[in-house]
Amino acid sequence: MGSTAGRRVRRLRAAVWTDLDDVVATEEPLEIRLLQEAGGAIERHRIAVTMRTPGHDFELAAGFLFGESIVTGREDILDISYCTDEEEPQRLNIVNVTLRPTVTFDAARLERNFYTTSSCGVCGKAALESLEIHGCTVLPHGLAVPASLICRLPGRLREQQAVFARTGGLHAAGLFGADGALLRLREDVGRHNALDKLVGAELIDGGARMRDAVLMLSGRASFELLQKALAAQIPIVAAVGAPSSLAVELAESFDITLLGFVRDDGFNVYAGGHRIADAPAPE
C-alpha cells in the first residue's frame, strides 16, 4: 500500500476537456493499540483511529502517544509493530505499541475516545461499508450545473472570507445554489469545523437547500469531509486542492460529483461528471 494511487480523471483547462491519468494521495485509517504487561498477562487497549497517508506509521503512533502525554520518552516504548493477526483484512492498518509496565495512563478515558472516533473501521472498504450501515444512500442525479459556474466559485469564496482576509489563517466551506449564488459560508482554523458549522447552520434552518447545492472547500477534499457532505446529501463537492484516494472512492460509491484543483480556468473531475451540464461524453 503506497502513498499514492492512480486515477483516471477528466480535466477542464482553458475551455478544453481532456481525459488523462492522475495521481492522488492515498488515505487509509490507522488504528493505534497499546499493549502492556500487568500481573503476568498482556493487556490490550484500543485508543485511536486516525486517517492518514500510509508510511512512517510507527513514527505516527509514537508521536501521537507523546502528544497525548501517554509516553514521555523513548524509554517508555518497548516495541512498535503491525498487528497482522486480525481475521478481517486490514492491510497493515493496525499498529501495536508495547509500553513499559511502569507507564501509567487513563485507559478508560482513552478507550471512551476510541469508540467516538473509530466508526470508519480500519480499512478503506470497511470505512465505506460503515456509511451504508449508518443509513447513507446513493445520491439522486437531479442537480446539474455548467462548468463556468464551478470556475467562478473559488473567487466568490475568497471574496466572502472576511476573517481569512485579515489573518490568512482560516479554512472555509461555502454552500452555493445552482445559479452560483452564495447561500452560506463558514470559516474556522479547522477545515472539518468549518464544514460542521456550515451544515449545522443549514440544519437549524431546515436543511432543505443542501440537496440542490454545491459545496466549495478552500483546501483539499479528504474522506472525512466527503463523509460529512454525504450525510448532508450535498450532490456536488468542489475543492481548491486535491482529493484523497478514499474521498474519490466514497464519491464513486455514493454518486457524489467530486471536483478538485478548481481554478478560474478549469478543474479536474474525479467522480460524478454527469452533473457538469456542458461536459462532453467521456472518451
N, C-alpha and C positions, 0 to 999 in steps of 0.2 A: 504494500500500500504506500504509494509515493505521495509527495507533497502537491502534485498537480494531476489534473485529469483532462483528457481531450474531449472537446465538444464541437459539434457541427452547429454553426450559427449563421444567421442572416445579418448582414451589415449594411446600413444605410450611411453613405457619406457623400455629401455634395450632390444629392438627388440621384445617386447611382446605387442600386441594390446589388450585392454580391453574396454568394454562398461560399463559406470558407471554414476551414478548421481553426478552432480557437483552443486556448488553454485556460482552465480555471483552477483556482486553489482548492485543494481537497479539504473537506470539512467532515470530521467524524467525532462522535462522542468519546471521551475518555473517562473511565471510572477509576477513582483512586480508593484503594482499600488499605487499612492499617492492620498489621499483624504484630502480636506481642505475646511473649510467653508470660503466663501467670499461673502459679500453682501447678507447674508441670505440664500444662496444656497450652495450646496456641489459641488465643482469642482473635477473632476477626471482626473488623468494623468497616462498614461501607460508609464513606464520609462525603464523597462529592462526585458529581458528574459534570464535566465541563466540555464545551465544544472547542475543538482545536484542529489545527493542521498537523497530521501525523509527522513525527520526527522529534527527537530530543524529549521523548515522553518522560524519561526518568528525571531529567532536569526540571521539567514542568512540575512533576509530582513533588520533588524536593523543594522547589521554590514556593509552591502552594502551601506546603506544610510549614515552611519557615514564615511565610507571610501571615499565616493563621496562628503563629506562635505555638504550634504543636511541637516543633523542634526548634532548638536554639543554636545548633551547630552540627557539623558533620558527624561528630561522635555520637549523636542521638540516633543515627540511622545505621542499622546493621547490614541491611541488604535492600536492594530495589530490583524487582524482576517483573516480567509479564506473567499474568495468570493465564494459563492455556488449558486448564482442566474443566472449563465450562462445557456443558452439554450443547448449548446453542453456539453457533458460530459467532465470534465477536472480533475476529481479525486483529488480535493484539490491541484491543481497546480497553483492557483492564490492567492496571499496574498495582502490584502488591508492594507495600513499603513495610519492612520489618523494623520495628523500633527496639531500642534497648529496654529491658524490663524496668529500668528505673525512671523512664519517661512517663510523666503523668499528664492526662488530658481529660476533658469532659466528654466521654464517649456518648452520653445521652444527647447532649447538645448537638454534636456533630452528626449523629445519625438522624436526629429530627430534621436537620438541614438537608441531609441527603434525600430524604423522602419528599422534600419540597422541590428538589432540583433534578430528579432522576427519571421523570416520566418519559423522556425520549428514548430510553434504552441505551444499549452500548454498541450498537452498530447502525449504519445508515438505514438498513432495511427495517430494523426494529423501530427506529425513530419515525419512519413514515407509517408503519403499521399502527403505532400508538395513536396517531392522529385519527385514523379510521375508528379505532376503539373509542375515542373521545367524541365521536359523532360528526367529525368533519367530512364533508361530501364534495364531490366534483362540482366546480362552479358552472353555472349555465353560460352559454355563449353570449347572449344578449349584447352587451356594450361593444361598440367598435368606434375607433377614433382615427383621424388622419395622422400620418407621420409628422406633419408640420406642427400639429398641436403638441405632440410629445417633445419636439425640439425646443419649443418655447418655454417648457416648464422649469428647467434649471434657472433661467434668468428670472422668471417670476418668483421662484422660491427665494433666490438671493435678495431680490428687491424687498421682500417682506420679512426678512430675518433681521429684525431690529437689534436684538442683543448681539447677534453674530457681528453685525456691522460695527458695534462698539468694542467687542472683545476679541473677535476672530477665533473663539474657542468653543462654539456650540454646534451640535448636530441639529438637523431639522427634519421634520416629517410634515409634508403638505398634502392635503386632500383637494383634488381638483375635479370639477364637473366635466361632463362630456363636451362642453363648449370651451373648456380651458379656464374657466373662472375659478379663482381660489375660493374654496369653501371654508377651509380652516387650516391653520398652521400652528405647530407647537415646536419649541426648542428645548434642548436640555444638553448637559455635558455628556450624557449617555444616550447613544442612538436608540437603545431599547426604551429608555424612559420617554424620549420624545414621541415615539410611536404609541406607547401606552397612554400618554397624555392626550394625544390626538384621538385615539379610539375611544378613550374614556369620555371625552367631551362629546363625541358623536353619540355614544351610547346613552349618556344622560339626556340628550336631546331626542332620543328615539331610535337612532341608528339606521334609519331607512336610507340615507344618502350614500352610505358606503358601498352598497351593492351596485351602484351605477357610477362609480368614480374611479379616478386614477390616483394612486399613491405615489408621491415623489419623495425619494430619500436623498439626503445631501451627501451620503457616503456610500459604502458598499452594501450589498444585499446578502445577509447571512441567512442560515436556516431559521434561526430564531425570529428574525424579522418577517420572513415569509410565513412562518407558523402563525404569527400574530395577524398578518394580513388575511390568511386563510380563515382564521377564526372569525374575523370581521366580514368575511365574504367580499373582500375587495378584489375585483377581477383583473386589474392591471397594476403592476408594480414596476416603477421606473427608478433607476438609481444612477447617480453621478459616477459611482465606482463600479467595481466588478461584483458579480455574484460568486458564491462559493459552489462547489460541486453538489453539495447536499441541497442547497437552495434551488439549484436547477432541477434536481430530481423531484423535489417537492412540487415545484411549479408544473413539471410534466405530469406528475401523478394526479394532480387536482385541477389541471387545466387553468392555471393562472398564467396570464401573459407577463413574462419577466423580461425586462429590458435593462441593459447595462451600458455604461460609458455614454450616457445621454449627453449630447452636446447640441449647440445650436445648428449644426450641420448634419446631425445623424445620431445613430445609436446601434447597438447590437441587439438582436432578438434571440433570446436563449430558449424561450418556450412560448406557446400560445400566440403565434404570429397571426392567426386568423382575426385577432381583434385590432390589427392595424389595417384600416379600411382600404387604403390605396397601395398596399404592398403587393407585388406580383406573386404569382404562384411559385412555390419552391422549384428549384431545378431538379 
